[in-house]
Amino acid sequence: MNREENLYRQKGAITCVGWKERKMVYMLSTTPVDSFSTVGIHRSVKANNKWQNTAVRQPSVIGQYKQHMGGVDLYHQRVTTYA
């Protein structure tokens, strides 16, 4: 799978979304997900020994997760560090 490609599989109310940025990212979602619903984000990519800002398409469900769950993940990351 190439960078920025998406993979969607749905069974009933559960949708599996796969997206490759630097590494593969997989997410299970119970919210309605449209395979054409993406949002534009910017990433710094090194090409020819030079950093460039590049526009990347990201599945909207991943953007929603980052927007609403960032604090929860940060909390779990810190608890795990000190446990």
N, C-alpha and C positions, 0 to 999 in steps of 0.2 A: 504494500500500500504506500502510495506517495504522500508527501507532505500536503496537508490541507484536504485530503480526501475523507469522506464521511461514509459510514456504514450504518444502516438502520435495519433492525429486525423487530417485529412486533408480534405479540401473541396475547390476545385479550386486551387487558388494560395496561400491560407492562411493555415498555419499549426499551430495547438495548441500543445504545448509540456508541459507535466507535469513531474516533477522530484521531488523526495523526498530526501532531504538531512536531515537537522534537522526538517524543516517544508516543506510543499508542496510549490513548486515554479511553477508557470504557466507562459507561454510566448506564445504570438502570433507572428508569423513570416511570412514574405512574401518571404524570401530567401528559396531556395530549401533545404529541410531538409530530410536526410535519417535516418530512425529509428535505423540503426545500426551504425551510425556515432557518436562515443563517444571519449572522450579524458580522459587520466588519470591525476588525481590531487591527492594531499596528504592532509589529514586532521588529526588533533589530536583528538583521541577518548579516552574517559576514560573507561577503563575496569578493573574490580577488583581493584578499587581505585588507578589505575596507568595509566598515560597518555601514549598513544602509537601512533606513526605515522602509518596511514593506507592509502593504495592506494584506491581511489574511482573513479568510472567511471561516467563521467558527459556528458550529451548531448553536442555535439560540438556547437550547436547554443547558448547555455548559455555561453560557453567560449568565443565565438565571441562577444556576447553582453558585457560581462565584459571587454574585451580587448578594444573595440571601444567606449563604452558609459560611462565609469567610470567617466570621468571629467564632463560630462553633468549632471549625477546624483548627483555628489558631489556639483555642483553649485546649483542645485535645492534644495538639502537638506539644504545648508547654507542659501539660500534666504528664505526658509520656516521658518527657525529658527528665523530669524530677522524680519519677516513680522508681 
